């Protein structure tokens, strides 16, 4: 996937990278390991986008990671791809929604 030429793909990668950094920050400050339940979905998402998990991120970490990933899912739905990339786009949409659901479930389970 070449994100350098496509502003929609670039925005999608930026949203996911930021969401991943936010969850990583939450994970590092939570001692009970609950965020590990989101690891597989997040790793799948990073793999599909070519993002290194647990990478260095120096941007703003004050946002809802679920909202960021849901915005990225909306972009994936309208992302124009070649015929060869259709299955990748479908897998990406699924990975985005799965990651958002996992993060929401872990977050909401501990907010009650």
N, C-alpha and C positions, 0 to 999 in steps of 0.2 A: 504494500500500500504506500503510495507516494503522497505524503501529506503536504509537501512543500508547495505544490502547484495548485492545491484546492483549498480555498478558505473554509469551506464547510468541514472538510476532513481535519483541517488544522484546528478549528474550533472544537470539534468533537474530541480530538486527542487532548487539547488543553483542559476541557471540562473533566474528562476522566482522570487525567494526571492530577488535577487539583483535588478531586474527590478522593482519589487513592491516598494522596498525602494527608488529607484530613482524617481519614479512617486510620491510617498508620499512626498518626499523632494520638488519636484516641486509644488505639491498641497499646501503644507504648506507656500510657499512663493508667491503664486498667490492669490490675494485678490478677483478676480472676480468669483471664483467658477467653472471655466470651467472644471477642472479635475474631478468634481463630475459626469460628463457625462461618465466617464470611470469606475465609481465605481462598477456597477453591474457586468460587464465582469471580472473585476479584482477580485471581491469577489468570483465569481463562480470559477475562476481559482484557487484561494487560497483554496477554500473548497475542490475541487477535489484533490489537492495535500496535504491537511492537513497542510497548512501554515496559521499561525495566521496573519490576516491582521493588518496593523499598528503595527507590532512588531518592536523590536529593531534590527537594523542592523548596524554593525560597520565596514563593508567592504568598498570597493571603490565605490563611487557613480558617478564616471566619465565614463559614457558609455551611449549609446543610448538604452533606454529600449525596443524599438521596435526590434532592432537587437538581443537583448538578448532573447526576447520572440520568435522571429522567429527561432533562433538557438534551443531553447527548443522545438519548434514545429517539427523541423527536427528530433530531438531525439525521440519525441513521435511517429513519423511515423515509426521508426525502432525498437521501444521498443518491446521486446518479452514479451508477457503476456500469462497467462493461458486463456483457453476458458471462464472462469468465468469473466475475466477482459477485454474482448474485448469491451464491451459496454462502460466501463470506459475509455479505451484508445481512443475510438472514440469521446466520450464527451470531453476528455482532449484536443485532437487535435482541436476540434471545439472551445473550450474555449480559447486556446492559440491564434488561428487565430483571434477570435473576439476581444480579449483584445488588440492584436497588431494593429488591424484595428482601434479600438476606440482611442487608444493612438496616433496613427499616425494622425487621423483626427483632434483631438483637438490640437495637436502640430502644424500641418501644417496650420490650420486655422488661427493661430496667428503668423505664421512666414511670412505672406505676407505683 
